[in-house]
């Protein structure tokens, strides 16, 4: 597992609200709660997709060569250890088992994809890698038997004292949806990462995560780095109310039958977890200010 991650650590490209505001009354938690997921939206900057960035191309080439040789360690640098951690990462694994919805339509065998289980599995795969590297973290919601738990998640992160006095970053892990639990909405698919609007630190951190995820899953649709307009009532609750830089990842759509099936596999889950760790490591090593802004960078009304 760690060998696969090391194979692309060194080449990956790499949200912060202002001072914490009072908790808002809206309960828009993530992109799955928005309407019209497939709408064309305003694009800032160059319209070319950032998969054309040179670092990503070099990454793809090295990975393909390693896979072709059957030796993923061939492209890997020596093991990396962080001796002076930069941040305390607040790992938020999103919805709990008791939250209504957040489940796919039924598969032919009568089972469903359940987002709460997926996000907890991803965070479980992330934590031992951070332990091995020496990155500091705090699991915001270790419980399963909770619902949306929005205010409590934000409160736990905001009130957490870093044992080393490190500044904090909030990382919320999700899967996306474009419909309800009753029927598949095939075609709405792909990966996107959200940050608080108008904040360059969040934009650059989100860029690190989108770049890492697209490098890990290059055949998946690239939906880019996203934010709402400044002042929008749709800004996600955890991005609006955390008192630290914050990023929210949407790792595929569980309302697309093919993508939902893939998200249940061990191989895809491990790639997603590894990509999150790669982005964390990039930010720890370089700092957000060194992360190139990912394109497309989208602002949604």
Buried (B, 14 or more C-beta within 10 A) or exposed (E): EBEBBBBBBBBBBBBBBEEEEEBBEBEBBBBBBBEEBEEEEEEBEEEEBBBEBEBBEEBBEBBEEBEEEEEBEEBBEEEBEBEEBBBBBBBBBBBBBEBEEBBBBBBEEEEBBBBBBBBBBBBBBBBEBBEBBEBBBBBBBEEEEBBBBBEBBBBBBBEBEBEEEBEBBBBBBBBBBBBEBEEBBBEBBBBBBBBBBBBEBBBBBBBBBBBBBBBBBBEBBBBBBBBBEEEBEBBBBBBBBBBBBBBBBBBBBBBBBEBBBBBBEEEBBBBBBBBBBBBBBBBBBBBBEEBBBBBBBBBBE
